[in-house]
Amino acid sequence: MFTRSQIESLGRAILELRPNAIVRQRILRDVLQLPPGNRDLEIARTQAISHPWVKDLSIEQYSDGSWGRFHSMDSTLKARFQTTEIAVRRALALALD
């Protein structure tokens, strides 16, 4: 089992590799557990929101806040995100609230 110190050390080592904005935000928020309002975390969040993966979600989102049906077995639907469920999972993976 890893200690908290070892996990934080690995997080800092990954940050030194200059990961993309999404990974940087997740490490700062989830691994190093920087508090909301932390300058580095806010910069990373701003950069992450501009990432093309996040923009894909935004462009495809409907005016009601969904991405279509919540859950569906219909595999004939041709959309970037087949269901809201899939889009929400993507948003969570991208560190979006």
All heavy atoms as an XYZ file, in Angstrom:
782
protein
N       0.832     -1.169      0.000
C       0.000      0.000      0.000
C       0.887      1.246      0.000
O       1.917      1.273      0.648
C      -0.920     -0.033      1.224
C      -1.823      1.163      1.298
S      -2.973      1.055      2.669
C      -4.419      0.625      1.779
N       0.453      2.257     -0.725
C       1.208      3.509     -0.798
C       0.811      4.436      0.337
O      -0.349      4.490      0.727
C       0.939      4.224     -2.125
C       1.501      3.517     -3.319
C       0.683      2.763     -4.137
C       2.847      3.608     -3.619
C       1.194      2.104     -5.240
C       3.370      2.955     -4.716
C       2.546      2.200     -5.537
N       1.783      5.193      0.826
C       1.476      6.207      1.833
C       1.007      7.473      1.120
O       1.231      7.647     -0.084
C       2.714      6.548      2.678
O       3.688      7.186      1.832
C       3.318      5.307      3.333
N       0.368      8.339      1.865
C      -0.096      9.622      1.308
C       1.093     10.390      0.728
O       1.005     10.986     -0.336
C      -0.792     10.423      2.413
C      -1.323     11.729      1.963
C      -2.649     11.527      1.248
N      -2.798     12.595      0.299
C      -3.353     12.478     -0.882
N      -3.858     11.331     -1.261
N      -3.437     13.474     -1.698
N       2.205     10.368      1.419
C       3.420     11.064      0.976
C       3.925     10.516     -0.364
O       4.329     11.280     -1.244
C       4.498     10.944      2.053
O       5.684     11.551      1.622
N       3.904      9.201     -0.514
C       4.338      8.589     -1.775
C       3.399      8.967     -2.927
O       3.858      9.244     -4.034
C       4.398      7.073     -1.633
C       5.516      6.582     -0.741
C       5.410      5.092     -0.457
O       4.309      4.585     -0.187
N       6.539      4.402     -0.501
N       2.116      8.982     -2.647
C       1.135      9.342     -3.676
C       1.351     10.787     -4.110
O       1.369     11.099     -5.308
C      -0.298      9.121     -3.162
C      -0.559      7.620     -2.994
C      -1.326      9.754     -4.094
C      -1.827      7.281     -2.254
N       1.536     11.683     -3.151
C       1.775     13.087     -3.482
C       3.080     13.256     -4.254
O       3.155     14.056     -5.183
C       1.778     13.925     -2.212
C       0.397     14.073     -1.609
C       0.398     14.822     -0.289
O       1.477     15.225      0.200
O      -0.711     14.998      0.265
N       4.087     12.506     -3.896
C       5.366     12.563     -4.604
C       5.204     12.129     -6.061
O       5.752     12.753     -6.971
C       6.392     11.681     -3.893
O       7.626     11.712     -4.561
N       4.447     11.066     -6.275
C       4.178     10.609     -7.648
C       3.369     11.652     -8.421
O       3.625     11.887     -9.609
C       3.438      9.271     -7.628
C       4.260      8.067     -7.183
C       3.356      6.855     -6.961
C       5.332      7.752     -8.195
N       2.414     12.285     -7.755
C       1.631     13.341     -8.393
C       2.525     14.489     -8.841
O       2.401     14.974     -9.970
N       3.423     14.906     -7.991
C       4.363     15.993     -8.356
C       5.276     15.566     -9.509
O       5.583     16.360    -10.395
C       5.178     16.411     -7.141
C       4.388     17.238     -6.163
C       5.289     17.833     -5.067
N       4.501     18.032     -3.874
C       4.348     17.153     -2.885
N       4.978     16.003     -2.910
N       3.588     17.417     -1.843
N       5.709     14.312     -9.500
C       6.563     13.809    -10.585
C       5.812     13.838    -11.917
O       6.382     14.197    -12.950
C       7.045     12.393    -10.271
N       4.540     13.488    -11.899
C       3.737     13.538    -13.125
C       3.588     14.974    -13.593
O       3.680     15.264    -14.794
C       2.368     12.859    -12.910
C       2.557     11.358    -12.698
C       1.429     13.132    -14.091
C       1.308     10.631    -12.233
N       3.370     15.911    -12.670
C       3.238     17.319    -13.046
C       4.508     17.843    -13.712
O       4.437     18.693    -14.603
C       2.886     18.173    -11.824
C       1.476     18.008    -11.279
C       1.308     18.826    -10.004
C       0.438     18.401    -12.314
N       5.648     17.334    -13.292
C       6.917     17.756    -13.906
C       7.008     17.337    -15.378
O       7.758     17.918    -16.148
C       8.102     17.195    -13.121
C       8.287     17.864    -11.778
C       9.427     17.252    -10.969
O      10.201     16.437    -11.524
O       9.519     17.589     -9.774
N       6.231     16.333    -15.762
C       6.205     15.872    -17.156
C       5.322     16.755    -18.041
O       5.195     16.504    -19.229
C       5.723     14.418    -17.224
C       6.590     13.402    -16.491
C       5.912     12.039    -16.479
C       7.970     13.331    -17.129
N       4.700     17.765    -17.442
C       3.830     18.711    -18.136
C       2.670     18.025    -18.865
O       2.550     18.100    -20.090
C       4.617     19.581    -19.097
C       5.699     20.413    -18.442
C       6.376     21.298    -19.476
N       7.033     22.457    -18.984
C       6.461     23.527    -18.419
N       5.195     23.545    -18.219
N       7.167     24.557    -18.042
N       1.811     17.342    -18.119
C       0.668     16.666    -18.748
C      -0.341     17.680    -19.284
O      -0.258     18.881    -18.960
C       0.070     15.870    -17.585
C       0.407     16.673    -16.379
C       1.780     17.238    -16.664
N      -1.295     17.202    -20.075
C      -2.299     18.118    -20.618
C      -3.127     18.711    -19.474
O      -3.048     18.278    -18.327
C      -3.163     17.444    -21.690
C      -4.200     16.489    -21.142
O      -4.851     16.749    -20.137
N      -4.375     15.375    -21.827
N      -3.923     19.718    -19.815
C      -4.657     20.488    -18.807
C      -5.609     19.635    -17.969
O      -5.769     19.874    -16.771
C      -5.421     21.616    -19.492
N      -6.227     18.655    -18.592
C      -7.174     17.798    -17.868
C      -6.444     16.991    -16.796
O      -6.844     16.959    -15.633
C      -7.893     16.834    -18.834
C      -8.553     17.592    -19.961
C      -8.815     15.895    -18.075
C      -9.920     18.081    -19.774
N      -5.362     16.359    -17.182
C      -4.584     15.543    -16.237
C      -4.017     16.429    -15.135
O      -4.053     16.064    -13.955
C      -3.463     14.771    -16.968
C      -2.559     14.054    -15.991
C      -4.068     13.808    -17.979
N      -3.523     17.595    -15.512
C      -2.966     18.523    -14.520
C      -4.029     18.885    -13.473
O      -3.770     18.831    -12.278
C      -2.447     19.779    -15.212
C      -1.854     20.787    -14.280
C      -1.198     21.938    -15.068
N      -0.876     23.050    -14.218
C       0.068     23.059    -13.295
N       0.808     21.994    -13.098
N       0.292     24.119    -12.556
N      -5.226     19.229    -13.928
C      -6.281     19.585    -12.994
C      -6.637     18.415    -12.081
O      -6.807     18.579    -10.880
C      -7.531     20.061    -13.731
C      -8.642     20.428    -12.770
C      -9.965     20.683    -13.432
O     -10.117     20.537    -14.626
N     -10.944     21.057    -12.650
N      -6.734     17.224    -12.638
C      -7.103     16.056    -11.825
C      -6.033     15.765    -10.775
O      -6.348     15.404     -9.650
C      -7.316     14.829    -12.715
C      -8.429     15.014    -13.706
C      -9.693     14.283    -13.549
N      -9.888     13.363    -12.493
C     -10.469     12.189    -12.638
N     -10.846     11.774    -13.829
N     -10.696     11.418    -11.611
N      -4.769     15.912    -11.140
C      -3.698     15.660    -10.162
C      -3.728     16.704     -9.057
O      -3.652     16.368     -7.871
C      -2.320     15.599    -10.851
C      -2.236     14.329    -11.691
C      -1.197     15.655     -9.812
C      -1.023     14.221    -12.552
N      -3.867     17.968     -9.451
C      -3.901     19.023     -8.438
C      -5.108     18.869     -7.508
O      -4.991     19.022     -6.291
C      -3.926     20.398     -9.109
C      -2.655     20.798     -9.864
C      -2.879     22.091    -10.632
C      -1.468     20.927     -8.918
N      -6.255     18.548     -8.085
C      -7.485     18.440     -7.290
C      -7.586     17.117     -6.541
O      -7.874     17.080     -5.346
C      -8.698     18.595     -8.219
C     -10.034     18.637     -7.470
C     -11.203     18.542     -8.399
N     -11.324     17.155     -8.874
C     -12.264     16.737     -9.696
N     -13.144     17.582    -10.175
N     -12.313     15.476    -10.073
N      -7.356     16.005     -7.248
C      -7.648     14.684     -6.688
C      -6.469     14.019     -5.990
O      -6.663     13.255     -5.049
C      -8.170     13.748     -7.778
C      -9.433     14.279     -8.441
O     -10.137     15.102     -7.828
O      -9.714     13.880     -9.585
N      -5.266     14.281     -6.460
C      -4.089     13.635     -5.861
C      -3.455     14.536     -4.807
O      -3.272     14.128     -3.664
C      -3.056     13.247     -6.946
C      -1.799     12.670     -6.327
C      -3.666     12.268     -7.939
N      -3.155     15.779     -5.181
C      -2.530     16.689     -4.225
C      -3.565     17.364     -3.329
O      -3.208     17.984     -2.332
C      -1.694     17.733     -4.964
C      -0.542     17.159     -5.802
C       0.238     18.274     -6.481
C       0.371     16.284     -4.971
N      -4.828     17.243     -3.705
C      -5.957     17.748     -2.924
C      -5.819     19.227     -2.554
O      -6.034     19.633     -1.414
C      -6.180     16.889     -1.684
C      -6.522     15.465     -2.028
C      -6.751     14.583     -0.813
O      -6.394     14.915      0.307
N      -7.357     13.435     -1.064
N      -5.457     20.032     -3.572
C      -5.382     21.470     -3.339
C      -6.792     21.998     -3.091
O      -7.757     21.531     -3.693
C      -4.753     22.171     -4.546
C      -3.304     21.790     -4.859
C      -2.798     22.583     -6.068
C      -2.400     22.027     -3.665
N      -6.927     22.980     -2.227
C      -8.259     23.488     -1.892
C      -8.840     24.347     -3.012
O      -8.098     24.962     -3.787
C      -8.003     24.330     -0.635
C      -6.586     24.776     -0.767
C      -5.864     23.650     -1.461
N     -10.165     24.411     -3.103
C     -10.799     25.306     -4.076
C     -10.281     26.728     -3.844
O     -10.064     27.148     -2.704
C     -12.290     25.213     -3.742
C     -12.442     23.907     -3.035
C     -11.153     23.683     -2.303
N     -10.048     27.434     -4.918
C      -9.518     28.788     -4.813
C      -8.002     28.849     -4.919
O      -7.444     29.930     -5.089
N      -7.335     27.703     -4.837
C      -5.880     27.672     -5.005
C      -5.545     28.180     -6.402
O      -6.163     27.785     -7.384
C      -5.359     26.253     -4.809
C      -3.881     26.147     -5.075
O      -3.467     26.053     -6.225
N      -3.089     26.157     -4.021
N      -4.582     29.076     -6.494
C      -4.237     29.709     -7.779
C      -3.863     28.692     -8.848
O      -4.341     28.754     -9.982
C      -3.094     30.702     -7.562
C      -2.743     31.528     -8.780
C      -1.620     32.509     -8.431
N      -1.123     33.438     -9.374
C      -0.944     33.316    -10.668
N      -1.312     32.245    -11.286
N      -0.410     34.257    -11.417
N      -2.992     27.735     -8.527
C      -2.577     26.730     -9.512
C      -3.757     25.882     -9.972
O      -3.886     25.574    -11.159
C      -1.484     25.818     -8.936
C      -0.165     26.534     -8.744
O       0.068     27.557     -9.419
O       0.638     26.067     -7.911
N      -4.624     25.540     -9.047
C      -5.799     24.746     -9.389
C      -6.748     25.540    -10.281
O      -7.289     25.007    -11.255
C      -6.514     24.277     -8.118
C      -7.742     23.410     -8.314
C      -7.421     22.152     -9.109
C      -8.346     23.049     -6.958
N      -6.936     26.816     -9.988
C      -7.822     27.656    -10.803
C      -7.271     27.838    -12.216
O      -8.020     27.817    -13.188
C      -8.048     29.013    -10.128
C      -8.857     28.919     -8.846
C     -10.223     28.280     -9.041
O     -10.908     28.604    -10.033
O     -10.599     27.438     -8.205
N      -5.965     27.994    -12.345
C      -5.343     28.109    -13.671
C      -5.544     26.807    -14.439
O      -5.922     26.823    -15.614
C      -3.837     28.465    -13.550
C      -3.681     29.895    -13.040
C      -3.119     28.263    -14.884
C      -2.261     30.257    -12.642
N      -5.306     25.692    -13.777
C      -5.479     24.388    -14.435
C      -6.932     24.192    -14.865
O      -7.202     23.698    -15.959
C      -5.038     23.265    -13.497
N      -7.874     24.593    -14.026
C      -9.297     24.447    -14.362
C      -9.654     25.298    -15.571
O     -10.351     24.843    -16.475
C     -10.173     24.822    -13.173
C     -11.657     24.680    -13.475
C     -12.507     24.758    -12.230
N     -13.913     24.773    -12.514
C     -14.625     23.749    -12.952
N     -14.045     22.583    -13.170
N     -15.915     23.858    -13.180
N      -9.174     26.524    -15.597
C      -9.430     27.412    -16.737
C      -8.878     26.811    -18.025
O      -9.541     26.834    -19.065
C      -8.812     28.803    -16.480
O      -9.416     29.357    -15.309
C      -9.033     29.733    -17.654
N      -7.685     26.272    -17.950
C      -7.085     25.641    -19.130
C      -7.851     24.378    -19.527
O      -8.052     24.121    -20.708
C      -5.617     25.315    -18.862
C      -4.756     26.542    -18.737
C      -3.354     26.242    -18.244
O      -3.073     25.170    -17.714
N      -2.458     27.204    -18.406
N      -8.304     23.615    -18.552
C      -9.037     22.383    -18.836
C     -10.367     22.680    -19.526
O     -10.780     21.955    -20.438
C      -9.270     21.596    -17.546
N     -11.031     23.734    -19.114
C     -12.312     24.098    -19.712
C     -12.152     24.440    -21.192
O     -13.076     24.278    -21.986
C     -12.970     25.250    -18.923
C     -13.441     24.719    -17.573
C     -14.119     25.877    -19.687
C     -13.923     25.778    -16.618
N     -10.971     24.881    -21.585
C     -10.703     25.225    -22.986
C     -10.261     24.026    -23.813
O     -10.045     24.155    -25.022
C      -9.614     26.302    -23.052
O     -10.046     27.459    -22.386
N     -10.098     22.887    -23.186
C      -9.610     21.691    -23.882
C     -10.650     21.203    -24.897
O     -11.853     21.260    -24.638
C      -9.304     20.587    -22.862
C      -8.480     19.484    -23.414
N      -9.017     18.504    -24.211
C      -7.167     19.212    -23.303
C      -8.061     17.659    -24.569
N      -6.927     18.071    -24.016
N     -10.216     20.720    -26.052
C     -11.155     20.237    -27.081
C     -12.122     19.159    -26.589
O     -13.268     19.117    -27.027
C     -10.239     19.684    -28.178
C      -8.955     20.421    -28.005
C      -8.832     20.694    -26.533
N     -11.706     18.299    -25.674
C     -12.594     17.253    -25.165
C     -13.763     17.866    -24.396
O     -14.888     17.384    -24.463
C     -11.842     16.286    -24.270
C     -10.778     15.487    -24.960
C     -10.671     15.233    -26.305
C      -9.672     14.844    -24.349
N      -9.564     14.468    -26.554
C      -8.930     14.212    -25.365
C      -9.232     14.741    -23.041
C      -7.778     13.482    -25.112
C      -8.086     14.021    -22.788
C      -7.371     13.395    -23.810
N     -13.483     18.944    -23.661
C     -14.539     19.630    -22.920
C     -15.436     20.388    -23.891
O     -16.655     20.395    -23.754
C     -13.938     20.576    -21.857
C     -15.013     21.386    -21.167
C     -13.128     19.778    -20.835
N     -14.834     21.005    -24.889
C     -15.623     21.730    -25.886
C     -16.579     20.801    -26.622
O     -17.701     21.185    -26.949
C     -14.703     22.459    -26.863
C     -14.030     23.663    -26.238
C     -13.181     24.407    -27.237
C     -12.557     25.626    -26.584
N     -11.735     26.382    -27.513
N     -16.146     19.560    -26.896
C     -17.036     18.575    -27.528
C     -18.312     18.394    -26.710
O     -19.414     18.363    -27.259
C     -16.356     17.205    -27.659
C     -15.440     17.098    -28.856
O     -15.464     17.999    -29.709
O     -14.708     16.093    -28.929
N     -18.157     18.260    -25.416
C     -19.330     18.101    -24.543
C     -20.230     19.325    -24.619
O     -21.447     19.210    -24.720
C     -18.896     17.889    -23.098
C     -18.452     16.497    -22.706
C     -17.843     16.514    -21.312
C     -19.608     15.527    -22.758
N     -19.634     20.479    -24.565
C     -20.398     21.721    -24.572
C     -21.168     21.906    -25.875
O     -22.348     22.264    -25.868
C     -19.452     22.899    -24.344
O     -20.164     24.107    -24.372
N     -20.517     21.648    -26.980
C     -21.144     21.814    -28.299
C     -22.328     20.876    -28.471
O     -23.358     21.254    -29.025
C     -20.103     21.593    -29.415
C     -19.113     22.751    -29.440
C     -20.769     21.415    -30.776
C     -17.886     22.493    -30.299
N     -22.195     19.656    -27.987
C     -23.224     18.637    -28.181
C     -24.360     18.697    -27.152
O     -25.385     18.049    -27.335
C     -22.597     17.239    -28.149
C     -21.606     16.989    -29.260
C     -22.239     16.975    -30.646
O     -23.398     16.530    -30.771
O     -21.581     17.415    -31.600
N     -24.195     19.494    -26.106
C     -25.218     19.536    -25.055
C     -26.453     20.294    -25.537
O     -26.355     21.348    -26.153
C     -24.648     20.205    -23.808
C     -25.538     20.097    -22.600
C     -24.871     20.641    -21.352
O     -23.968     21.467    -21.427
N     -25.319     20.179    -20.201
N     -27.626     19.755    -25.239
C     -28.896     20.376    -25.610
C     -29.215     21.537    -24.666
O     -28.653     21.644    -23.575
C     -30.037     19.360    -25.559
C     -29.929     18.224    -26.548
C     -30.804     17.156    -26.460
C     -28.978     18.191    -27.560
C     -30.746     16.093    -27.355
C     -28.905     17.134    -28.459
C     -29.786     16.091    -28.351
O     -29.728     15.052    -29.231
N     -30.127     22.377    -25.068
C     -30.495     23.541    -24.255
C     -31.102     23.144    -22.906
O     -31.051     23.923    -21.956
C     -31.467     24.446    -25.014
O     -32.653     23.743    -25.318
N     -31.648     21.938    -22.805
C     -32.216     21.486    -21.518
C     -31.149     20.900    -20.589
O     -31.446     20.433    -19.491
C     -33.346     20.482    -21.733
C     -32.884     19.148    -22.305
O     -31.669     18.967    -22.568
O     -33.746     18.269    -22.509
N     -29.889     20.916    -21.018
C     -28.791     20.422    -20.196
C     -28.434     18.964    -20.429
O     -27.455     18.468    -19.896
N     -29.216     18.286    -21.244
C     -28.956     16.864    -21.506
C     -28.166     16.699    -22.798
O     -27.824     17.668    -23.475
C     -30.283     16.106    -21.614
O     -30.910     16.380    -22.856
N     -27.917     15.455    -23.106
C     -27.313     15.092    -24.394
C     -28.251     14.098    -25.085
O     -27.816     13.164    -25.736
C     -25.934     14.464    -24.190
C     -24.884     15.454    -23.816
C     -24.045     16.119    -24.651
C     -24.560     15.902    -22.494
N     -23.232     16.955    -23.934
C     -23.523     16.845    -22.604
C     -25.065     15.615    -21.229
C     -22.965     17.491    -21.507
C     -24.518     16.256    -20.134
C     -23.477     17.186    -20.286
N     -29.544     14.310    -24.888
C     -30.537     13.410    -25.466
C     -31.085     12.470    -24.418
O     -31.178     12.815    -23.240
N     -31.434     11.289    -24.842
C     -31.981     10.307    -23.908
C     -30.974      9.996    -22.815
O     -29.772     10.041    -23.048
C     -32.356      9.029    -24.652
C     -33.525      9.261    -25.605
C     -33.811      8.034    -26.376
N     -32.820      7.962    -27.457
C     -32.854      7.097    -28.436
N     -33.782      6.179    -28.476
N     -31.955      7.114    -29.382
N     -31.503      9.681    -21.626
C     -30.578      9.397    -20.527
C     -29.859      8.076    -20.733
O     -28.644      7.984    -20.609
C     -31.285      9.388    -19.167
C     -30.318      9.094    -18.053
C     -29.435     10.068    -17.626
C     -30.249      7.846    -17.476
C     -28.498      9.799    -16.634
C     -29.324      7.569    -16.477
C     -28.458      8.550    -16.058
N     -30.619      7.055    -21.056
C     -30.043      5.721    -21.200
C     -30.816      5.015    -22.303
O     -32.030      5.071    -22.345
C     -30.169      4.937    -19.888
C     -29.604      3.555    -19.966
N     -28.256      3.310    -19.881
C     -30.195      2.360    -20.137
C     -28.047      2.007    -19.982
N     -29.209      1.407    -20.141
N     -30.106      4.375    -23.214
C     -30.792      3.735    -24.328
C     -29.991      2.553    -24.831
O     -28.765      2.567    -24.816
C     -30.984      4.736    -25.470
O     -31.532      4.106    -26.597
N     -30.688      1.560    -25.300
C     -30.051      0.408    -25.938
C     -30.044      0.582    -27.455
O     -29.592     -0.278    -28.181
C     -30.808     -0.873    -25.559
C     -30.845     -1.154    -24.074
S     -29.370     -1.898    -23.435
C     -29.402     -3.495    -24.183
N     -30.567      1.714    -27.933
C     -30.674      1.976    -29.370
C     -29.289      2.276    -29.941
O     -28.765      3.367    -29.781
C     -31.616      3.145    -29.613
C     -31.826      3.435    -31.088
O     -31.219      2.743    -31.936
O     -32.594      4.354    -31.393
N     -28.698      1.317    -30.600
C     -27.358      1.509    -31.164
C     -27.398      2.133    -32.551
O     -26.355      2.371    -33.141
C     -26.611      0.174    -31.211
O     -27.293     -0.731    -32.041
N     -28.591      2.410    -33.066
C     -28.698      3.033    -34.393
C     -28.595      4.551    -34.306
O     -28.431      5.210    -35.331
C     -30.033      2.662    -35.069
O     -31.115      3.173    -34.292
C     -30.163      1.155    -35.218
N     -28.685      5.099    -33.117
C     -28.603      6.540    -32.936
C     -27.209      7.020    -33.312
O     -26.212      6.531    -32.787
C     -28.913      6.906    -31.485
C     -28.900      8.380    -31.129
C     -29.999      9.116    -31.901
C     -29.106      8.550    -29.643
N     -27.139      7.955    -34.228
C     -25.847      8.485    -34.673
C     -25.645      9.879    -34.087
O     -26.090     10.874    -34.629
C     -25.780      8.543    -36.205
C     -25.974      7.198    -36.873
C     -24.887      6.222    -36.498
C     -25.109      4.900    -37.194
N     -24.657      3.770    -36.446
N     -25.014      9.933    -32.945
C     -24.711     11.192    -32.273
C     -23.338     11.076    -31.641
O     -22.848      9.975    -31.384
C     -25.764     11.491    -31.211
N     -22.721     12.200    -31.404
C     -21.391     12.206    -30.781
C     -21.437     11.484    -29.438
O     -20.562     10.715    -29.091
C     -20.922     13.654    -30.612
C     -19.579     13.786    -29.953
C     -18.458     13.507    -30.936
N     -17.185     13.760    -30.324
C     -16.396     12.794    -29.844
N     -16.749     11.546    -29.941
N     -15.252     13.103    -29.293
N     -22.481     11.769    -28.659
C     -22.708     11.094    -27.389
C     -24.074     10.441    -27.500
O     -25.087     11.129    -27.575
C     -22.655     12.077    -26.215
C     -21.337     12.788    -26.129
C     -21.185     14.076    -26.610
C     -20.227     12.146    -25.607
C     -19.958     14.717    -26.559
C     -18.999     12.782    -25.549
C     -18.865     14.070    -26.032
N     -24.102      9.131    -27.525
C     -25.358      8.422    -27.764
C     -26.391      8.652    -26.673
O     -27.584      8.606    -26.930
C     -25.107      6.934    -27.953
C     -24.392      6.628    -29.242
C     -24.173      5.139    -29.424
O     -24.286      4.358    -28.481
N     -23.862      4.737    -30.636
N     -25.943      8.888    -25.449
C     -26.873      9.127    -24.349
C     -26.296     10.161    -23.392
O     -25.090     10.414    -23.373
C     -27.144      7.835    -23.539
O     -25.928      7.428    -22.910
C     -27.694      6.718    -24.407
N     -27.167     10.727    -22.573
C     -26.728     11.638    -21.520
C     -25.832     10.898    -20.532
O     -24.841     11.444    -20.040
C     -27.946     12.259    -20.813
O     -28.614     13.105    -21.759
C     -27.552     13.076    -19.599
N     -26.153      9.644    -20.268
C     -25.351      8.837    -19.350
C     -23.886      8.790    -19.802
O     -22.959      8.974    -19.001
C     -25.928      7.428    -19.280
C     -25.170      6.497    -18.383
C     -25.734      5.080    -18.407
O     -26.456      4.711    -19.349
O     -25.435      4.345    -17.459
N     -23.655      8.573    -21.064
C     -22.292      8.511    -21.604
C     -21.611      9.872    -21.481
O     -20.439      9.968    -21.106
C     -22.311      8.028    -23.067
C     -22.720      6.555    -23.118
C     -20.961      8.245    -23.744
C     -23.030      6.040    -24.513
N     -22.340     10.938    -21.791
C     -21.772     12.285    -21.712
C     -21.424     12.654    -20.272
O     -20.372     13.270    -20.027
C     -22.741     13.295    -22.317
N     -22.261     12.279    -19.320
C     -21.984     12.571    -17.918
C     -20.747     11.813    -17.454
O     -19.888     12.357    -16.755
C     -23.204     12.256    -17.018
C     -22.832     12.279    -15.541
C     -24.328     13.252    -17.310
N     -20.614     10.584    -17.871
C     -19.392      9.822    -17.532
C     -18.158     10.505    -18.090
O     -17.125     10.580    -17.426
C     -19.486      8.402    -18.076
C     -20.393      7.515    -17.288
C     -20.382      6.116    -17.848
N     -21.334      5.273    -17.163
C     -21.617      4.062    -17.531
N     -21.037      3.525    -18.570
N     -22.506      3.358    -16.850
N     -18.259     10.994    -19.324
C     -17.136     11.731    -19.920
C     -16.834     12.985    -19.120
O     -15.676     13.294    -18.849
C     -17.475     12.079    -21.369
C     -16.544     13.062    -22.055
C     -15.233     12.477    -22.537
N     -15.403     11.451    -23.504
C     -15.427     11.615    -24.831
N     -15.297     12.822    -25.330
N     -15.552     10.596    -25.621
N     -17.861     13.724    -18.747
C     -17.664     14.958    -17.979
C     -16.951     14.678    -16.662
O     -16.039     15.401    -16.271
C     -19.005     15.643    -17.736
N     -17.357     13.622    -15.982
C     -16.701     13.273    -14.712
C     -15.246     12.884    -14.934
O     -14.370     13.256    -14.140
C     -17.466     12.148    -14.026
C     -18.850     12.523    -13.503
C     -19.589     11.287    -13.002
C     -18.753     13.584    -12.418
N     -14.965     12.166    -16.001
C     -13.578     11.796    -16.296
C     -12.728     13.025    -16.612
O     -11.528     13.021    -16.364
C     -13.546     10.820    -17.469
N     -13.377     14.070    -17.139
C     -12.665     15.303    -17.481
C     -12.618     16.292    -16.318
O     -12.254     17.435    -16.496
C     -13.314     15.964    -18.701
C     -13.258     15.154    -19.993
C     -14.041     15.844    -21.101
C     -11.822     14.901    -20.422
N     -12.993     15.828    -15.130
C     -12.939     16.635    -13.897
C     -13.937     17.776    -13.910
O     -13.723     18.793    -13.260
C     -11.524     17.149    -13.638
N     -15.032     17.616    -14.627
C     -16.078     18.635    -14.623
C     -17.078     18.314    -13.525
O     -17.392     17.160    -13.282
C     -16.783     18.674    -15.982
C     -15.892     19.001    -17.171
C     -16.658     18.850    -18.464
C     -15.320     20.404    -17.037
N     -17.572     19.332    -12.882
C     -18.578     19.144    -11.830
C     -19.952     18.998    -12.427
O     -20.259     19.507    -13.459
C     -18.581     20.345    -10.879
C     -17.247     20.481    -10.149
O     -16.559     19.473     -9.971
O     -16.920     21.620     -9.775
